C-alpha cells in the first residue's frame, strides 16, 4: 500500500468523466540522486558525522533514513547511528481516529542527548507529523539540535515548520494527492501526483 499524505477530495470526479492517471514526478533515478544529494548536504552542514543520529518517521521515513545513512557510511567510512521514532500517541487527530497501530521506536545506543538528530520523512505537507515527532523526541532526551530531511516538500503548511534538507520541492494544489512509493514497501521507487481540480 502506497503512502499518501492527504486524502482525495470526497466529491471526486463524476462517474462519466475520465479519471486521470497519476503523474510520475520522480523516477527511481530521481529518488536515488535526491537522497544522495541530501546525505551529502547533511554531512556538510554537520561538518561530518560526529554526534549525528538519524531517525526515520514510520513508515517510509524509516526506509529513507536507512538509505541516507548508507550513503553517509560510504562517504565517512563508518556507520552513522540510525533508528525510528513512533509518533502515534503525539498526533493531534487521535480523538477523531483513536484506533491506530503503535509503530516501533528504535533509538540507537548512543542515545540523542547532546547530539544532532536528523528526523526523516517522505512528504512534508501540513507540518503536523513533524510537530508530533518533535514532541515524541522531547520525551526521549535533549538533543543539541534537531534537523528535518524530507524526500518531497509539497507546501501547504498549517504550522511554521520548514525542512532543512529537501529532495524535491513539489508545488501542488491542496486537493492533489502525493504518493511516495519505495522499493522496501511497494516494489519500486517513484513519486506520483494524482487528483486535483479538473
ABEGO torsion letter per residue (X at the ends): XBBBABBBBABBBBAABBBBBBBBABBAAAAAAAAAAAAAAAAAAAGEABGBBBBBBOAAAAAAAAAAAAAAAAAAGBBBBBBBBBAAAABAAAAABABBBBBBBBBBAAEABGBBBBBBBABBBAGAAAAAAAAAAAAAEBBABBBBBBABBAEGBABBBBBABBABBBBBBAABBBBBBBAAAAGBBBBBBBEEBX
